[in-house]
Amino acid sequence: LPVWGIRRVHCGPEILRVTLYCSFDNYEDAVRLYEMILQKEATMQKSSFCVFVLYATQIIAVQLCLKQLPIGVAAEPKESSALQFKV
């Protein structure tokens, strides 16, 4: 899996979600780190997934998501990536 991913979420207002994939062992530390950096708690938190709302209006939201990978699965940096936007 890549270290990060961006996707559009289709529920409620338009949501742009940036997901950081965390190893199984450091997920809880990563959640605490981003709570400290953002100075807020996650708005939605499950056992292996949490969401921080970075910006929100009535029609759009930008979210940071941390996702815990299963044991033995590693996130790896990729040499390149491409983003595609529909306008």
matplotlib code that plots the C-alpha trace (Angstrom):
import matplotlib.pyplot as plt

x = [0.0, 1.1, 2.0, -1.0, -4.0, -6.6, -10.2, -13.6, -16.3, -19.9, -22.0, -23.5, -21.6, -18.6, -15.7, -12.0, -10.3, -6.5, -5.6, -2.3, -1.7, 0.0, 1.7, -0.1, 2.4, 2.5, -1.2, -2.0, 1.1, 0.2, -3.3, -1.9, 0.7, -1.9, -4.2, -1.3, -0.4, -4.0, -4.9, -8.2, -9.5, -10.6, -14.2, -14.8, -12.8, -13.0, -10.5, -8.3, -9.6, -10.0, -10.9, -9.9, -11.9, -9.4, -11.9, -15.7, -18.5, -22.1, -21.1, -17.5, -15.2, -11.5, -10.5, -7.3, -7.8, -5.4, -5.9, -4.2, -2.8, -3.2, -0.3, 2.5, 1.3, 3.6, 3.1, 5.8, 6.7, 6.1, 8.4, 5.6, 1.9, -0.8, -3.9, -6.9, -9.7, -13.1, -14.1]
y = [0.0, 3.6, 5.8, 8.1, 8.3, 10.9, 10.0, 11.6, 10.4, 10.2, 10.8, 14.1, 17.1, 16.8, 15.4, 15.3, 12.8, 12.4, 9.1, 8.3, 4.6, 3.6, 0.4, -1.8, -1.1, 2.7, 3.6, 4.7, 6.9, 8.4, 9.3, 11.0, 12.8, 14.3, 15.1, 17.1, 18.8, 19.7, 20.4, 18.5, 15.0, 12.9, 13.5, 9.8, 7.0, 3.3, 0.6, 1.0, 4.2, 7.8, 11.1, 14.7, 17.4, 20.1, 22.4, 22.3, 24.4, 23.4, 22.1, 20.8, 19.3, 18.4, 15.5, 13.8, 10.1, 7.7, 4.0, 1.2, -1.5, -5.2, -7.0, -7.7, -5.2, -2.3, 1.1, 1.9, 5.2, 5.2, 6.8, 8.8, 9.4, 11.0, 12.9, 13.1, 15.7, 15.9, 19.5]
z = [0.0, -0.5, 2.5, 1.6, -0.6, -1.6, -2.4, -2.7, -0.2, -1.4, 1.7, 2.8, 1.5, -0.8, 1.2, 0.2, 2.4, 2.7, 4.2, 5.9, 6.3, 9.6, 10.5, 13.0, 15.7, 15.5, 14.8, 18.3, 18.5, 15.2, 16.4, 19.5, 17.4, 15.1, 18.0, 19.5, 16.2, 15.3, 18.9, 18.5, 18.9, 16.0, 15.1, 14.2, 15.7, 15.3, 16.3, 13.2, 11.6, 12.6, 10.9, 11.7, 10.0, 8.8, 7.1, 6.7, 5.2, 4.5, 1.0, 1.4, 3.9, 3.9, 6.2, 7.4, 8.0, 9.8, 8.9, 10.7, 8.4, 9.3, 11.0, 8.5, 5.8, 5.2, 3.6, 1.1, -0.5, -4.3, -6.8, -8.4, -8.2, -10.3, -9.2, -11.4, -10.8, -12.4, -13.1]

ax = plt.figure().add_subplot(projection="3d")
ax.plot(x, y, z, "-o")
ax.set_aspect("equal")
plt.show()
